[in-house]
Amino acid sequence: MGIETSVIVSQAGALLLREEAGLDLAGADPGAKLKAFFKKRGAQGRLKWFSNNDLAAPLASGSALKKTMVVCPCSMGTLARIASGVSGNLIERAADCVIKERGQLILVPRETPLSAIHLENMLKLARIGVVILPAMPAFYTHPKSVEEMVDFIAGKTLDSLGIENSLYKRWKTP
């Protein structure tokens, strides 16, 4: 859609990309690999890649103009550190900046089951306006593949950002 998008991949995220999507970010220029990966899937935005260790990146500053962020998937550890205001890496610091600048933060946890600690951290964040969008597929769409279930979560995330999409079937009264 031509939207400028900054991507930060954690070490655990890189493992997930390799195991679940077949994208190995090891070696030279992971940013170029990410661009090719997204382009192959039809993404037309302007992609910028930042190392999760780069605490000097523009996203680590409250004066950056970026006030919208999605953490997907969001581990319970990352969610807990964001809820506690701990900023040990760029993902956590950028999320902290979005919160303190009253931007829009969407966290997409996918762990199950959830403990009381997980739920308390999510509630703490939801109370300050963070959107908690669990990666739970809807079955009213009658998904026929994992890709359709992923598209549902991606579509709901885009909906939360106010970005029009047709990634999933909308609910219609039978």
Secondary structure, DSSP 4 states (H G I P E B T S, - for coil): ---EEEEEE-HHHHHHHHHHH-----SS-HHHHHHHHHHHTT--SEEEEEETT-TTSGGGSTTSS--EEEEEEE-HHHHHHHHHT--SSHHHHHHHHHHHTT-EEEEEE--SSPPHHHHHHHHHHHHTT-EE------STT---SHHHHHHHHHHHHHHHHT----SSPPP---
